[in-house]
Amino acid sequence: MTEPVKVVAFLTARPAAADRLRTLLDGMLAPSRAEPGNLRYDLWQDHSEPGRFFLDELYRDADAVAAHRATPHFQAYLAAINDLAERTAYVLAPVSTG
């Protein structure tokens, strides 16, 4: 049996890069949500710090995560993200979901 995989990422824009970061992240929404193994792909913004974002992703299984990471839109994201933001990402396995 395969199990779902949750990916969460915290991104804080580098100085003067918040708008470009937001544009990059917005561009990931539609193509990521259209992937066959994607169950959820949401972008959140911190109320108190507009340059801080949170990605909440859910995939059918580890193969779907690997497929996502191989897409052209994810590769473009990887090429740009380090210039735009400090990033911490976590890949999580379910313990108790419902």
Secondary structure, DSSP 8 states (H G I E B T S, - for coil): ----EEEEEEEEE-TT-HHHHHHHHHHHHHHHHTSTTEEEEEEEE-SS-TTEEEEEEEESSHHHHHHHHTSHHHHHHHHHHHHHEEEEEEEE--SS--
